[in-house]
Amino acid sequence: MEELGTNLSEKAQYDYRLVKRAVEHGDQQAYSELMDRYHDSIFFMLLKMVNNRDDADDLTIEAFGKAFNRLHQYTPSYAFSTWLFKIASNNCIDFIRKKKKNVLSLDKNFSKDDGDTIQVDVKSGDRDPEEEAIRKQKHKLMHEVVDRLKPRYRELVELRYFKEYSYDEISEELGIPLGTVKAQLFRAREFLYNILKNSKEKM
């Protein structure tokens, strides 16, 4: 990875050292510390955007998953937190578009811990018949991909994303702790990501 410049704050320089440990040595403690440092601020930013704690929780995990999968692409020309917040906000914007939830004005700035702001800008638009047909085809393909998961992960994904159960409802339905539900859904999403990445079918 690139050598660290002097343009970053002390906090950002520490983040970059964690990123290097994670990328170059697969240091799980470094990944964990990065998540600990930014989990709450990412969660509350996303909560403001979607106004639903379960959705914000999901989106927070997805944001870290995407960031960690692309961690080798991060460069220290700007703070890790800026890069992470951008990934999280873009992922959330995609979610809002799909759900068509107009829960807030999206021409709004969100403040990070260090005082910087992230500008969120979304273009609206309804799906035309062709887009709807594409959406249905993607949904069919997604079901086929989910069917390739192990049974315990497949059941979790089906309850969460196809039947739209809350975390609490899944916990009660399957008789497993809430923390286990969240952890296993995170693993399920990783498996789905790898299946899709290695699939010849383009979603």
RAQUI-V694766 format. One record per pair of residues at least 4 apart in sequence whose ideal C-beta (glycine too) atoms are under 6 Angstrom apart, sorted by sequence separation. I is the first residue (numbers start at 1). J is the second residue. D is the distance in Angstrom with one decimal. If there is no record, write none. Layout:
BEGIN
I;J;D
I;J;D
END
This chain:
BEGIN
8;12;3.7
20;24;5.5
21;25;5.4
35;39;5.3
38;42;5.3
64;68;6.0
78;82;4.9
112;116;4.8
127;131;3.8
149;153;4.3
157;161;5.6
158;162;4.8
159;163;5.2
165;169;4.1
169;173;6.0
176;180;4.7
180;184;5.9
195;199;5.9
8;13;4.9
22;27;5.4
50;55;4.5
96;101;5.5
127;132;5.0
149;154;4.3
160;165;6.0
165;170;4.9
21;27;4.1
50;56;5.7
111;117;5.5
159;165;4.4
171;178;4.7
196;203;5.9
22;30;4.1
109;117;4.2
110;118;4.9
146;154;5.7
4;13;6.0
21;30;3.9
22;31;5.1
47;56;4.0
74;83;5.5
46;56;4.3
109;119;5.6
171;181;5.1
146;157;5.3
159;170;5.0
167;178;5.9
170;181;5.0
4;16;5.5
18;30;4.5
108;120;5.9
43;56;5.6
46;59;4.7
46;60;5.9
106;120;5.4
167;181;5.4
18;33;5.7
18;34;5.3
106;122;4.2
43;60;4.6
67;84;5.3
42;60;5.2
1;20;5.4
67;87;5.1
42;63;5.9
66;87;5.5
63;87;5.6
63;88;3.7
85;112;5.8
63;91;5.5
156;184;5.6
35;64;5.5
62;91;5.7
89;118;5.6
93;122;5.4
156;185;5.4
81;112;5.8
89;120;5.5
157;188;5.2
156;188;5.5
59;92;5.3
85;118;5.1
153;188;4.0
149;191;5.8
49;92;5.0
38;84;5.9
42;88;5.1
46;92;5.3
148;195;5.9
23;71;5.3
22;71;5.9
23;72;5.2
145;195;5.4
51;103;4.4
19;74;5.8
16;76;4.8
141;201;5.9
19;80;6.0
141;203;6.0
15;80;4.0
45;110;5.0
138;203;5.6
12;79;3.9
4;76;5.4
41;113;5.4
2;75;5.5
2;76;5.8
54;166;5.2
54;167;5.9
61;186;5.3
END
